[in-house]
Amino acid sequence: MKPLTACRECPRLAAHLDTLKLKHPDWHNAPVPGLGPIDAALLVLGLAPGRMGANRTGLPFVGDRSANWLCERLKAAGCLDADGLPTNIRISNAVKCLPPGNRPTTAEIKQCVSKWMLTELLAPRVVLALGGIAHNAVLRAQRLTLNAYPFSHGAVHHLDQLILIDSFHPSPLNTQTGRLSVEMFDTVLAKAIQNTH
C-alpha cells in the first residue's frame, strides 16, 4: 500500500493540492499524517489540515492560529514537550488533505475514514473530537448511527471499547467569539485525559 502522503484517492482534494503546489511550491501540499505516538491512549482529532497550518507545515495543528491556541492548551496540560511535540497523545485529522473552503464532502470523509483513520483508532482509549466532522468520522469508523450520538461540546459518548469526547473546534471563529473559551476547553481536555487511565 502507498504511504499516506502519496494518497490521491479523492480527485477534488488532489486537484486542490496540485493548484496550491503551483502557487506555493515550498509548502507541504499533500496529505498530512498524524503526529505523536501511534499507541497513545488519547487521540486529539481535528477536521482537516488548515491552509496556513498543516497544509503548509506538514504537521497537524502546527503553523496557524487554531494550532497556536490548541498547542498552548495542550502544553499547559502536560501533553506537549518543550519543543511542542506530543509526548503522551496523538494529534491527527479526520480528513488528511486540505479541502477547498475547509469543507470536505461526505464521500471524502468516508474515504479517509476507511483508508487511513481506522488504523489510528486501534490504540486510543479516548478520542477528543474537535468539531462535528471529527466526531462523525469516529462514529463512521465504528459503524455507528450518527444521530444516535449527537455532537455537543463536553459530551462523553461510550462506544464499546472507545470513549468519544466532544469539543468545539479551536478555530478563531470559535475562540475569538467566546463560543470556545480556555476554561471550556481545559475542562474537556482534563476529562479526556482522566478517561485514559
Backbone torsions as a table, in degrees:
resi	resn	phi	psi	omega
1	MET	NA	139.4	178.7
2	LYS	-65.6	153.0	175.8
3	PRO	-69.3	158.4	-179.0
4	LEU	-52.3	-44.1	-175.3
5	THR	-65.0	-13.7	177.7
6	ALA	-99.1	1.8	-176.6
7	CYS	-66.2	133.4	175.4
8	ARG	-137.0	35.0	-175.5
9	GLU	-67.3	-28.0	-177.4
10	CYS	-105.6	105.9	-173.7
11	PRO	-56.0	-41.2	-178.4
12	ARG	-64.8	-42.9	-179.4
13	LEU	-69.3	-41.2	178.7
14	ALA	-62.1	-42.4	179.5
15	ALA	-65.5	-39.1	178.7
16	HIS	-62.6	-43.2	179.0
17	LEU	-67.5	-36.4	177.3
18	ASP	-61.8	-41.2	178.5
19	THR	-63.6	-42.9	179.6
20	LEU	-67.2	-32.2	177.9
21	LYS	-61.2	-36.1	178.5
22	LEU	-67.8	-39.1	-179.1
23	LYS	-77.7	-37.6	-174.7
24	HIS	-133.4	74.3	-175.5
25	PRO	-64.7	-18.2	-179.1
26	ASP	-90.1	-1.7	177.8
27	TRP	-84.1	167.1	178.1
28	HIS	-64.0	-54.5	175.2
29	ASN	47.7	49.6	-180.0
30	ALA	-156.7	170.7	174.8
31	PRO	-55.9	143.4	-175.5
32	VAL	-108.1	118.0	177.6
33	PRO	-73.4	164.5	175.6
34	GLY	-67.5	165.9	-178.1
35	LEU	-129.4	134.5	180.0
36	GLY	109.2	172.4	-176.1
37	PRO	-59.4	129.3	180.0
38	ILE	-65.4	-22.1	-179.4
39	ASP	-100.0	16.6	179.5
40	ALA	-63.3	146.0	-179.1
41	ALA	-76.4	-18.8	-179.8
42	LEU	-121.6	125.8	174.1
43	LEU	-110.8	120.7	173.4
44	VAL	-94.9	116.2	-170.3
45	LEU	-117.0	118.2	176.9
46	GLY	-94.2	-171.3	-177.3
47	LEU	-80.4	-63.9	-176.3
48	ALA	-162.8	165.4	177.6
49	PRO	-58.6	140.2	173.9
50	GLY	-80.1	149.9	-177.4
51	ARG	-59.2	-49.0	-178.2
52	MET	-89.9	-8.4	-179.7
53	GLY	-98.2	-107.2	-173.3
54	ALA	-61.0	-34.2	179.3
55	ASN	-66.1	-29.4	178.3
56	ARG	-82.6	-44.6	-172.1
57	THR	-91.2	-23.9	-175.9
58	GLY	83.3	6.7	179.9
59	LEU	-124.7	130.8	-178.3
60	PRO	-64.1	133.9	180.0
61	PHE	55.6	46.8	173.5
62	VAL	-134.2	122.1	168.7
63	GLY	111.0	-2.2	176.8
64	ASP	-134.6	-177.4	-174.5
65	ARG	-66.7	-39.0	176.2
66	SER	-59.5	-43.6	-179.0
67	ALA	-63.2	-46.1	-178.4
68	ASN	-60.7	-43.2	-179.7
69	TRP	-64.3	-48.2	-178.7
70	LEU	-63.1	-46.5	-176.6
71	CYS	-64.3	-33.3	175.7
72	GLU	-62.1	-40.8	-179.6
73	ARG	-71.7	-40.8	179.2
74	LEU	-65.8	-38.4	178.9
75	LYS	-66.2	-41.3	179.4
76	ALA	-62.1	-29.5	-179.6
77	ALA	-88.5	-0.7	178.8
78	GLY	82.3	18.9	-178.5
79	CYS	-91.7	-12.1	179.7
80	LEU	-123.7	148.2	178.2
81	ASP	-83.6	-175.0	-176.8
82	ALA	-61.6	-26.4	178.4
83	ASP	-87.8	1.6	179.7
84	GLY	82.5	15.5	179.7
85	LEU	-96.8	143.6	-179.6
86	PRO	-62.9	136.5	179.0
87	THR	-104.6	-47.3	-175.4
88	ASN	-125.9	17.3	178.1
89	ILE	-136.4	166.2	171.7
90	ARG	-119.4	142.5	178.8
91	ILE	-119.9	130.3	-179.2
92	SER	-154.3	-175.6	177.4
93	ASN	-130.2	149.7	178.6
94	ALA	-64.3	-42.7	176.6
95	VAL	-108.8	129.6	-170.5
96	LYS	-86.9	-14.3	-180.0
97	CYS	-112.7	150.0	174.8
98	LEU	-66.0	118.7	177.2
99	PRO	-89.0	149.1	175.7
100	PRO	-56.7	134.3	179.4
101	GLY	64.8	14.8	-178.1
102	ASN	59.2	28.6	-177.8
103	ARG	-127.5	95.3	175.4
104	PRO	-72.8	150.7	175.3
105	THR	-80.0	163.5	177.3
106	THR	-59.5	-40.4	179.6
107	ALA	-62.5	-40.1	179.5
108	GLU	-67.1	-40.0	177.5
109	ILE	-62.4	-47.3	-179.3
110	LYS	-61.8	-40.3	179.3
111	GLN	-61.3	-47.0	-179.6
112	CYS	-65.9	-39.7	179.1
113	VAL	-60.3	-49.9	-174.5
114	SER	-72.2	-34.6	-174.7
115	LYS	-87.7	-34.9	-171.7
116	TRP	-125.4	-36.7	-170.7
117	MET	-77.8	-26.7	-178.4
118	LEU	-55.4	-41.8	-179.7
119	THR	-68.1	-30.9	179.2
120	GLU	-71.2	-16.6	-178.7
121	LEU	-97.0	4.7	-179.2
122	LEU	-73.0	-37.5	-173.5
123	ALA	-94.0	-42.2	-170.8
124	PRO	-66.0	146.6	171.9
125	ARG	-89.4	-26.6	-176.9
126	VAL	-132.7	137.5	169.9
127	VAL	-117.0	125.1	172.6
128	LEU	-96.8	105.5	-176.3
129	ALA	-88.5	121.5	179.7
130	LEU	-94.2	85.2	178.7
131	GLY	105.1	166.1	-174.2
132	GLY	-66.2	-34.7	-179.4
133	ILE	-66.8	-44.1	176.7
134	ALA	-63.0	-43.3	177.9
135	HIS	-56.5	-51.2	-177.9
136	ASN	-67.2	-31.4	178.1
137	ALA	-63.7	-39.6	177.3
138	VAL	-63.9	-43.5	178.8
139	LEU	-62.9	-41.1	177.4
140	ARG	-61.3	-43.0	-179.6
141	ALA	-63.5	-31.9	179.7
142	GLN	-88.9	2.0	-179.1
143	ARG	56.8	45.2	-179.5
144	LEU	-109.8	154.3	179.1
145	THR	-71.8	126.6	-174.5
146	LEU	-60.4	-44.6	-175.7
147	ASN	-75.4	-6.2	176.5
148	ALA	-77.6	-18.8	-178.6
149	TYR	-133.5	76.2	-174.7
150	PRO	-66.7	143.0	177.1
151	PHE	-70.1	134.4	175.6
152	SER	-159.1	129.5	-178.4
153	HIS	-54.1	126.8	179.1
154	GLY	89.3	-6.6	-179.0
155	ALA	-69.8	144.9	176.4
156	VAL	-119.2	121.0	-179.0
157	HIS	-114.6	125.3	177.0
158	HIS	-94.0	111.5	-176.3
159	LEU	-112.1	78.3	-179.4
160	ASP	58.5	-107.4	-177.8
161	GLN	-86.6	-8.5	-172.2
162	LEU	-116.8	141.0	173.3
163	ILE	-107.6	126.5	179.4
164	LEU	-109.2	121.8	179.7
165	ILE	-118.5	134.3	-173.5
166	ASP	-100.8	141.9	170.0
167	SER	-140.9	147.9	168.5
168	PHE	-60.0	150.1	178.9
169	HIS	-69.2	141.3	-179.3
170	PRO	-80.4	43.0	177.7
171	SER	-74.5	154.9	176.1
172	PRO	-55.9	-33.5	178.2
173	LEU	-57.7	-37.0	179.7
174	ASN	-86.8	-42.1	-174.1
175	THR	-77.3	-29.5	-178.5
176	GLN	-87.4	-13.9	178.6
177	THR	-99.3	-5.6	-179.2
178	GLY	87.8	-0.7	177.2
179	ARG	-63.7	-34.7	174.8
180	LEU	-126.7	109.2	178.3
181	SER	-94.5	165.3	175.6
182	VAL	-56.9	-45.2	-178.4
183	GLU	-63.2	-41.6	179.3
184	MET	-61.6	-45.8	-178.0
185	PHE	-69.4	-43.8	-179.0
186	ASP	-58.9	-37.0	178.2
187	THR	-63.6	-45.2	-179.6
188	VAL	-68.2	-41.5	179.0
189	LEU	-62.6	-42.5	178.1
190	ALA	-61.1	-39.4	178.3
191	LYS	-64.0	-40.9	179.7
192	ALA	-64.9	-45.2	179.5
193	ILE	-63.4	-44.0	-179.6
194	GLN	-59.2	-37.4	-177.6
195	ASN	-76.7	-7.9	177.4
196	THR	-79.3	-14.9	-176.5
197	HIS	-90.7	NA	NA
